[in-house]
């Protein structure tokens, strides 16, 4: 993810969100802006979403959907995308490995569904629904993890997060 974010794009970064506005977000803009992460991929996001400062991956969130605390970005709403080592050409196995590493970093992460087929861009992929307790608010949140294998053998992933009652 850091490599993808470091390959440059034209999307401006936002200033840090504030904790008192965290969780209070407006509706996504109807207009989308495209951001290209080098030659890896292109993503379109609502015009009123920004890249949170200090993020270690390619991430976008609406104002009020993120804050920086103790030098780390925390999200209540948004999307993070990147790539990880797949360890082979089997999508379900690669997705399980990624889920394992996500669970290590987020002990409260729970699976709500088994992997189901999904299109990720123009590629065959998987979707796994998850739940967690937000580090930022202490409230229940939902996540949707999308994965697909890239031609170079890496696993592309995108994770969407929002409070459970807004997902």
Short mmCIF file of the C-alpha atoms (twelve columns), coordinates in Angstrom:
data_MODEL
# 
_entry.id   MODEL 
# 
loop_
_atom_site.group_PDB 
_atom_site.id 
_atom_site.type_symbol 
_atom_site.label_atom_id 
_atom_site.label_alt_id 
_atom_site.label_comp_id 
_atom_site.label_asym_id 
_atom_site.label_seq_id 
_atom_site.Cartn_x 
_atom_site.Cartn_y 
_atom_site.Cartn_z 
_atom_site.pdbx_PDB_model_num 
ATOM 1   C CA . UNK A 1   0.000   0.000   0.000   1 
ATOM 2   C CA . UNK A 2   2.772   2.472   0.767   1 
ATOM 3   C CA . UNK A 3   4.269   1.753   -2.641  1 
ATOM 4   C CA . UNK A 4   0.950   2.417   -4.355  1 
ATOM 5   C CA . UNK A 5   0.468   5.674   -2.481  1 
ATOM 6   C CA . UNK A 6   4.034   6.747   -3.229  1 
ATOM 7   C CA . UNK A 7   3.706   6.447   -7.007  1 
ATOM 8   C CA . UNK A 8   1.948   9.728   -7.153  1 
ATOM 9   C CA . UNK A 9   -1.378  10.942  -8.242  1 
ATOM 10  C CA . UNK A 10  -3.011  14.262  -8.699  1 
ATOM 11  C CA . UNK A 11  -5.475  14.099  -5.809  1 
ATOM 12  C CA . UNK A 12  -4.771  16.702  -3.111  1 
ATOM 13  C CA . UNK A 13  -4.340  15.625  0.481   1 
ATOM 14  C CA . UNK A 14  -6.619  17.025  3.141   1 
ATOM 15  C CA . UNK A 15  -5.690  18.663  6.384   1 
ATOM 16  C CA . UNK A 16  -6.130  16.597  9.504   1 
ATOM 17  C CA . UNK A 17  -9.654  15.875  10.663  1 
ATOM 18  C CA . UNK A 18  -10.498 16.878  14.209  1 
ATOM 19  C CA . UNK A 19  -11.743 14.523  16.888  1 
ATOM 20  C CA . UNK A 20  -14.751 16.742  17.695  1 
ATOM 21  C CA . UNK A 21  -16.008 16.371  14.082  1 
ATOM 22  C CA . UNK A 22  -15.199 12.670  13.842  1 
ATOM 23  C CA . UNK A 23  -18.181 10.632  12.692  1 
ATOM 24  C CA . UNK A 24  -20.185 13.623  11.422  1 
ATOM 25  C CA . UNK A 25  -20.028 13.348  7.648   1 
ATOM 26  C CA . UNK A 26  -22.047 14.727  4.786   1 
ATOM 27  C CA . UNK A 27  -23.417 12.743  1.888   1 
ATOM 28  C CA . UNK A 28  -20.946 11.760  -0.856  1 
ATOM 29  C CA . UNK A 29  -20.779 14.260  -3.714  1 
ATOM 30  C CA . UNK A 30  -22.554 13.280  -6.934  1 
ATOM 31  C CA . UNK A 31  -19.436 14.180  -8.925  1 
ATOM 32  C CA . UNK A 32  -16.453 11.816  -8.886  1 
ATOM 33  C CA . UNK A 33  -12.746 12.521  -9.300  1 
ATOM 34  C CA . UNK A 34  -10.299 9.913   -10.591 1 
ATOM 35  C CA . UNK A 35  -6.990  9.201   -8.906  1 
ATOM 36  C CA . UNK A 36  -4.312  7.069   -10.540 1 
ATOM 37  C CA . UNK A 37  -1.823  5.196   -8.373  1 
ATOM 38  C CA . UNK A 38  1.024   4.994   -10.865 1 
ATOM 39  C CA . UNK A 39  0.416   2.113   -13.246 1 
ATOM 40  C CA . UNK A 40  -1.154  -0.095  -10.578 1 
ATOM 41  C CA . UNK A 41  -4.761  1.049   -10.676 1 
ATOM 42  C CA . UNK A 42  -7.146  3.951   -10.955 1 
ATOM 43  C CA . UNK A 43  -9.939  4.733   -8.508  1 
ATOM 44  C CA . UNK A 44  -12.809 7.217   -8.665  1 
ATOM 45  C CA . UNK A 45  -14.002 8.776   -5.410  1 
ATOM 46  C CA . UNK A 46  -16.631 11.362  -4.528  1 
ATOM 47  C CA . UNK A 47  -15.326 14.887  -5.095  1 
ATOM 48  C CA . UNK A 48  -15.746 15.739  -1.397  1 
ATOM 49  C CA . UNK A 49  -13.528 12.871  -0.156  1 
ATOM 50  C CA . UNK A 50  -9.846  13.436  0.646   1 
ATOM 51  C CA . UNK A 51  -6.707  11.479  1.449   1 
ATOM 52  C CA . UNK A 52  -6.209  11.565  5.219   1 
ATOM 53  C CA . UNK A 53  -2.758  12.833  6.209   1 
ATOM 54  C CA . UNK A 54  -0.300  10.293  7.556   1 
ATOM 55  C CA . UNK A 55  -2.114  7.350   6.020   1 
ATOM 56  C CA . UNK A 56  0.215   4.435   5.283   1 
ATOM 57  C CA . UNK A 57  -1.902  3.294   2.333   1 
ATOM 58  C CA . UNK A 58  -4.059  4.694   -0.432  1 
ATOM 59  C CA . UNK A 59  -7.101  5.849   1.519   1 
ATOM 60  C CA . UNK A 60  -9.996  8.243   0.972   1 
ATOM 61  C CA . UNK A 61  -12.586 9.534   3.425   1 
ATOM 62  C CA . UNK A 62  -15.110 12.345  3.742   1 
ATOM 63  C CA . UNK A 63  -14.426 15.305  6.033   1 
ATOM 64  C CA . UNK A 64  -15.435 14.147  9.522   1 
ATOM 65  C CA . UNK A 65  -14.775 10.511  8.563   1 
ATOM 66  C CA . UNK A 66  -11.182 10.510  9.816   1 
ATOM 67  C CA . UNK A 67  -8.882  12.104  12.353  1 
ATOM 68  C CA . UNK A 68  -5.252  11.840  13.329  1 
ATOM 69  C CA . UNK A 69  -4.628  10.778  16.905  1 
ATOM 70  C CA . UNK A 70  -1.178  9.999   18.294  1 
ATOM 71  C CA . UNK A 71  0.210   10.334  14.758  1 
ATOM 72  C CA . UNK A 72  -2.070  7.624   13.386  1 
ATOM 73  C CA . UNK A 73  -5.074  8.024   11.089  1 
ATOM 74  C CA . UNK A 74  -8.351  6.619   12.400  1 
ATOM 75  C CA . UNK A 75  -11.443 6.184   10.223  1 
ATOM 76  C CA . UNK A 76  -15.176 6.051   10.811  1 
ATOM 77  C CA . UNK A 77  -16.062 6.261   7.103   1 
ATOM 78  C CA . UNK A 78  -13.928 5.639   4.027   1 
ATOM 79  C CA . UNK A 79  -12.109 3.299   1.703   1 
ATOM 80  C CA . UNK A 80  -8.552  1.963   1.787   1 
ATOM 81  C CA . UNK A 81  -6.930  0.197   -1.159  1 
ATOM 82  C CA . UNK A 82  -3.586  -1.451  -1.773  1 
ATOM 83  C CA . UNK A 83  -1.804  -4.636  -2.627  1 
ATOM 84  C CA . UNK A 84  -0.324  -7.471  -0.614  1 
ATOM 85  C CA . UNK A 85  1.724   -10.578 -1.332  1 
ATOM 86  C CA . UNK A 86  -0.659  -13.280 -2.531  1 
ATOM 87  C CA . UNK A 87  1.570   -16.290 -1.846  1 
ATOM 88  C CA . UNK A 88  0.218   -18.113 -4.896  1 
ATOM 89  C CA . UNK A 89  -2.466  -17.908 -7.562  1 
ATOM 90  C CA . UNK A 90  -5.431  -19.031 -5.452  1 
ATOM 91  C CA . UNK A 91  -7.736  -16.086 -4.654  1 
ATOM 92  C CA . UNK A 92  -9.569  -17.644 -1.662  1 
ATOM 93  C CA . UNK A 93  -6.277  -18.651 -0.001  1 
ATOM 94  C CA . UNK A 94  -4.702  -15.224 -0.612  1 
ATOM 95  C CA . UNK A 95  -7.820  -13.519 0.767   1 
ATOM 96  C CA . UNK A 96  -7.708  -15.721 3.895   1 
ATOM 97  C CA . UNK A 97  -4.063  -14.727 4.461   1 
ATOM 98  C CA . UNK A 98  -4.978  -11.054 4.217   1 
ATOM 99  C CA . UNK A 99  -7.912  -11.565 6.607   1 
ATOM 100 C CA . UNK A 100 -5.528  -13.223 9.057   1 
ATOM 101 C CA . UNK A 101 -3.177  -10.255 9.048   1 
ATOM 102 C CA . UNK A 102 -6.103  -7.825  9.385   1 
ATOM 103 C CA . UNK A 103 -7.406  -9.823  12.360  1 
ATOM 104 C CA . UNK A 104 -3.991  -9.668  14.059  1 
ATOM 105 C CA . UNK A 105 -4.038  -5.877  13.841  1 
ATOM 106 C CA . UNK A 106 -7.753  -5.685  14.791  1 
ATOM 107 C CA . UNK A 107 -8.569  -8.309  17.463  1 
ATOM 108 C CA . UNK A 108 -12.291 -7.399  17.413  1 
ATOM 109 C CA . UNK A 109 -12.651 -8.061  13.676  1 
ATOM 110 C CA . UNK A 110 -15.367 -10.635 12.955  1 
ATOM 111 C CA . UNK A 111 -16.432 -12.267 9.703   1 
ATOM 112 C CA . UNK A 112 -20.104 -11.765 8.820   1 
ATOM 113 C CA . UNK A 113 -20.026 -13.752 5.575   1 
ATOM 114 C CA . UNK A 114 -17.947 -16.311 3.769   1 
ATOM 115 C CA . UNK A 115 -16.253 -15.080 0.647   1 
ATOM 116 C CA . UNK A 116 -18.619 -14.596 -2.246  1 
ATOM 117 C CA . UNK A 117 -17.815 -13.901 -5.872  1 
ATOM 118 C CA . UNK A 118 -17.678 -10.257 -6.903  1 
ATOM 119 C CA . UNK A 119 -16.326 -8.202  -9.763  1 
ATOM 120 C CA . UNK A 120 -13.438 -5.935  -8.786  1 
ATOM 121 C CA . UNK A 121 -13.049 -3.565  -11.697 1 
ATOM 122 C CA . UNK A 122 -12.953 -5.861  -14.714 1 
ATOM 123 C CA . UNK A 123 -11.574 -8.823  -12.774 1 
ATOM 124 C CA . UNK A 124 -13.040 -11.805 -10.982 1 
ATOM 125 C CA . UNK A 125 -12.785 -11.200 -7.265  1 
ATOM 126 C CA . UNK A 126 -14.212 -11.848 -3.829  1 
ATOM 127 C CA . UNK A 127 -16.185 -9.917  -1.233  1 
ATOM 128 C CA . UNK A 128 -16.137 -10.667 2.492   1 
ATOM 129 C CA . UNK A 129 -18.350 -8.746  4.938   1 
ATOM 130 C CA . UNK A 130 -16.856 -8.009  8.341   1 
ATOM 131 C CA . UNK A 131 -17.743 -6.284  11.616  1 
ATOM 132 C CA . UNK A 132 -15.574 -4.568  14.179  1 
ATOM 133 C CA . UNK A 133 -15.687 -2.100  17.037  1 
ATOM 134 C CA . UNK A 134 -14.313 1.258   15.908  1 
ATOM 135 C CA . UNK A 135 -11.074 2.318   17.610  1 
ATOM 136 C CA . UNK A 136 -12.176 5.906   17.028  1 
ATOM 137 C CA . UNK A 137 -15.710 5.802   18.465  1 
ATOM 138 C CA . UNK A 138 -16.059 2.507   20.342  1 
ATOM 139 C CA . UNK A 139 -19.203 1.846   18.297  1 
ATOM 140 C CA . UNK A 140 -19.985 -1.117  15.974  1 
ATOM 141 C CA . UNK A 141 -18.813 -0.711  12.395  1 
ATOM 142 C CA . UNK A 142 -19.142 -2.736  9.203   1 
ATOM 143 C CA . UNK A 143 -16.517 -3.398  6.600   1 
ATOM 144 C CA . UNK A 144 -16.593 -4.864  3.115   1 
ATOM 145 C CA . UNK A 145 -13.338 -6.376  1.859   1 
ATOM 146 C CA . UNK A 146 -12.926 -6.801  -1.901  1 
ATOM 147 C CA . UNK A 147 -9.971  -8.747  -3.336  1 
ATOM 148 C CA . UNK A 148 -8.658  -9.844  -6.717  1 
ATOM 149 C CA . UNK A 149 -5.396  -11.242 -8.037  1 
ATOM 150 C CA . UNK A 150 -3.268  -8.900  -10.144 1 
ATOM 151 C CA . UNK A 151 -1.411  -10.099 -13.252 1 
ATOM 152 C CA . UNK A 152 1.913   -9.804  -11.385 1 
ATOM 153 C CA . UNK A 153 0.693   -12.273 -8.726  1 
ATOM 154 C CA . UNK A 154 -0.080  -9.746  -5.973  1 
ATOM 155 C CA . UNK A 155 -3.427  -9.467  -4.222  1 
ATOM 156 C CA . UNK A 156 -5.287  -6.178  -4.753  1 
ATOM 157 C CA . UNK A 157 -7.641  -5.261  -1.921  1 
ATOM 158 C CA . UNK A 158 -10.108 -2.516  -1.099  1 
ATOM 159 C CA . UNK A 159 -11.768 -2.161  2.297   1 
ATOM 160 C CA . UNK A 160 -14.828 0.053   2.809   1 
ATOM 161 C CA . UNK A 161 -15.789 1.050   6.379   1 
ATOM 162 C CA . UNK A 162 -18.734 2.867   7.933   1 
ATOM 163 C CA . UNK A 163 -20.690 2.770   11.198  1 
ATOM 164 C CA . UNK A 164 -22.981 -0.260  11.310  1 
ATOM 165 C CA . UNK A 165 -26.161 1.837   11.218  1 
ATOM 166 C CA . UNK A 166 -24.938 3.815   8.177   1 
ATOM 167 C CA . UNK A 167 -23.397 1.024   6.108   1 
# 
